[in-house]
Amino acid sequence: MQRKFITVEGCEGVGKSTQLRLLKDYFEEHGIDAVFTREPGGTPVAERIRAILLDKKLQVSPEVEAALFACARMEHINNLILPSLKQGKVVVCDRYIDSSLAYQGVARNLGIDNVYEINAYARDNCMPELTIFIDMDPANSWRKKNGTVILNDRMEGESQEFHAACYRGYKEMAKREPERIISIVPDEEKYETHRAIIATLKDKGII
């Protein structure tokens, strides 16, 4: 049985959450058995780690940050992602290893290859078949265009330079793995973006 593990990536405020909601609605309407989850998080233990990572009151070093993301990911893989895939379900995850490569590897200057090593368990045991990258520069995000920049957590509150570096990281990963990572430039009309995502899933044999 073909595993169907999909991840959705992108910078802050580019409409990723909206597209995930539309995708979930589509799967439900078409009777596709799917699990929607997120990173960091997805299990009780990983959600506890998420609370530490995103707490605006805490200062976390880049090395510890990368390690905590990797630990949460291992927990998520073992207790939600792999069991769901073994049951024949489609798994759709809001962020995964590419977020670590972009945020910690590039924006935190740890290096993409180093962060890959920190995430060796995920790299070797549970890589997605398809990653949808919402390809939008955070400087032009929908939030900024709408004038509603909300800094909910420690990552969102980082500098403009940090988020620009994250975007460069995603672009680099898309160049490295063009078969897995499909870049979709979001349209102002959210349903146009949704249709492009569905077309990609069909083209890749996911649905």
N, C-alpha and C positions, 0 to 999 in steps of 0.2 A: 504493500500500500504506500502510495506517495505521501510523504509528510507535507503538510501545508502550514508552514509557519511564516507569517507575514509581519513585518515591522514597519512602522510609520515614523519617519524622522523629520526634523526641521527645527529651525530656530524659534525663538519666542515670538508669539503674536502673529504667526503667518497663516493661521486657520487650521492647524493640525487637528485640534479638538473638534472643530466643526466637521471636518471630513471624516473623522472617526465615528461621530454620531450618525452621519449620513450612511456610512458603510454598515454600521450596525443595523440601522433601519432596513437597508437593502437586504442584508443577510436574513433578517427575520421575515421579511416579506416573501423571500424566495425559498424559505425553508432550509437554509444552510446552517448546519449545526456548528456553531462557532463559540469560542471563548474570547472575550475581549478583556485585556489586562493592561497593566502599565508598569513602567520602571522609573525610578526605583519603586518597588512595591509588588503587589499581586498576591502575597501571602501575609499572614500576621507578622511573622518575623521580619520579612522584607519591608513591611510598612513601618515597623519600628525603626529600622535603619533609615528609611526615607525621612522620618521625622527629624532625625539627627542631621542628615545631609542638607535639608532645606530650611533648617531653623536659622532665621536671620540673626538671632542673638549669639550664635556660635561662630567661632573662628576655627576652620578646619584646614590643615595643610593640604597642598595638592596631592601629596603621596598618600595620606590617610584617606582623603576624599576618593581617590581612584580605587583604593583597596576596599573601602566600604561599598562602593558601587558594585565592585566585583563580587563581594560576599553576598550582597543582596541578590545579585543576578544568579549566583550558584543556588541559593535557596529557592528562588523563583523557578529555575530550570527543573530542579529535582522534585519540587512539590506541586507545581502547577503546569508548566509548559510541557514537559515530556509525558507526564501521565495523560494530559489532554490529547496530545498527538497520538499516543498509543491507542486511545479510544476512538481514533479516526476523526477527531474534531479539527476544524480549522482554528488556529490560534492567531489572533491579531494583537500585537503588542505596541502600545504607545511608548516609543523609545526602547532602545536596546543597546547592543554593544557599540554601534556607530556614534551614539551620544557620548559615550566614554572616550572614544577615539577623537571626537571633535572637541569636546569640552575639556577633558583632562589632557589628552594627547597633544592638542594644538594650543588651545586657549590657555591652559595651565603650563604649557611648555614642557610636559613630561616626555613628549615624543610618541608618535603613533605606534611605532614598533614596541616600545616599552609598555605601553598600555595594553597592546595585544597580549604581551606576555603575562601581565597581571590578570588578564581575562582568558588565560589559556584553557580553563575548564569550559567556558562558553565557546571559545573558538574551536575546540576539539570535539565537543559533544553536542552542540545545539546552535548551529548557525542558521539564520533564516533562509528560506528558499527565495524570498523576494523582499526587498526593502523599497518602500515608496518614500522618496525624499521630496518634500514640499520645498521646492527650490525658489526661495525668496530671501533677498537680503534683509536682515532684521532692521536695517536703517529705513527700509520702506515698508515695514510690516503694516498689516491692516490696523493694528492697535494704534500705531503712530499716526496713520492717515486719519483715523477717527478721533484722534486726540484723547484716547482713553488708555494711557499707559498705566497699568496696574502692577505694582511690584509685590506680588504675593509671597515670594520666598527668596532665599539667599541667592539662588542662581539668577532669577529674573532681575534682582537688584544689582547685578554686576554692571561694569562700565560698558559704554558703547563699543570701546575698543575690544573688550572681552568678547562681546557678542559678534563683532565683525570677524574675530579670529575663529570663533565657532563655525561661522559660515564658511570660512576658508577651509576649515577642517572637513566639513561635509563635502565640499566641492572636490577636495583631494581624494576622499574615499570613493566618491562617484567615479573619478577617473581611474582609480585602482581596480574597482570591481564593477565594471559597466554591465555585466550580465546579471548581477544580483541587485544592484542599486539603480533604480529607475527614477530619473529626475522628472518631476512634473512641476512646471511653472504655474502657480495658481492664477486662475482667472478671477476678475472682480466679481463675476457671477459664480457663486459657490457651487451651483449645480453643474456648471461646465467643468469645473475641477473634479467634481464627483464622477461625472461621466468619463473623464480621462482616466481616473483611477480604476473604474470598473472595466474599461477597455483593456487596461494593462493587466488586470487580474485574469481576464478571459484569454488574453494573448499568451500569458504564461501558464495557462492550464490550471490555475488555482480554483476557478469557478467555471 
